[in-house]
Amino acid sequence: MRPWRWAAASLFLAGCAHPGPAPRAQTADRVVDVGDAQMHAVLRPGRSEVVILLEAGATLDAGSWSKVIAAIEGRTDATIIAYDRAGMGRSTPLATPYAIADEVMRLHRLLDQLAQKRKLVLVGHSYGGFLIQAYANLYPAEVAGMVYVDANTVEGIGGIAGAQKLIESILASDAAGKAGFNDKRLAHAYVDTVHAMAALPPPCGIPIAVVTQGDEAGGTDPAALRQWRKGHAALAARWGAPLRYAPGSGHFIPEDRPDLVADAILWTVGEAGKRKHAPLPSFPPAESSCEK
């Protein structure tokens, strides 16, 4: 595969002084039985009712959030959780066919086991954007806010045709023995996943932040990048929110600009905290605006 094509594949899938947060309890490094897998999670307990759940991109694990965690843990009382999906990091692999609904329900069981289903602020990087959106659709009563970080969107991928083209290129590269995509279950099911996400629109009625990469995406096909950003612009426009750019960053914003990701998370946590008796999120069609 040409270098720019592999880069494109990686893009889509992968004032006044005031008291600071109270000291945290000791970080818990846990491996939890969720029924069909043993899943590894890193839990930094907080004192507020908010739980920040960090969802990594495809083929990545909890470690991809280390710089973001370092940037936020001294600035919030929220509990912070990063975890490894089945087959990634220290979580056990699965031999069953992949389905995004199963992935989300597995996360739900993990949070049950950790006793951490409270007021969730979901943060999704790359493929993690699909996962947090699916979670909000399946469990809307648990979700208080969302942060999309250079996230997959149906529009940004180029719909079903774009998903098919992307996965064909990844599988062809793997078959040729080139640098591979290490989550074959997810890759083989990706077109079905995009089909599923087309029926699971982004929520309205909760605070949302959308972060997109800067202009420094060397090696990425310019047309693919324009389409990718078009999906992010549509997400932000749905809520009438600004699109947050990450200057100096390519696709891996949590690594390149953890400060900007931290700011987006903390803004969302703050907005969620203002909504004590807010109604549940609503899910009008994706082409509709949340603005009344």
PEVEN-V690591 format. One line per field, one symbol per residue. phi: phi as a letter, one per 30 degrees, with the letter a starting at -180 (. if undefined). psi: psi as a letter, one per 40 degrees, with the letter a starting at -180 (. if undefined). A space follows every 10 residues. Layout:
phi = ???
psi = ???
This chain:
phi = .deddddddd edce.cdadd ddeddddccb cbdcjcaccc bcccdbccdd bccccddeic beddcedded dcddbbcddb bbbcdejchc dddbcdddbd dddddddedd deddhbdbcd ccbbcheedd ddddddddbd dcccabbcch ddbddddjid dddddddedd ddddddidec cdbdedddcd ddddedddcb dddcjbdbbb cbddccceic eedddddede ddddeddeci cdddcceibc dddeddbddd dddddddded ddddcdbddd ecbdeeddcd dd
psi = hidddddddd ddc.chhiii iiiiihhhhi hhheceihhh ihhgiaeieh hhhhhiihei addeeddddd dddeeieiih hiihiheibe iiiieiiihd dddddddddd dddeffgbgh hhhhhbdddd ddddddddfd eeheiihhhf ihiddddfad dddddddddd dddddeeihi hfgddddded ddddddddeg iiiieihhih hiiaefgheh hddddddddd ddddddddef iihhigieia dgddddgddd dddddddddd dddegdfiii iigiideiie h.
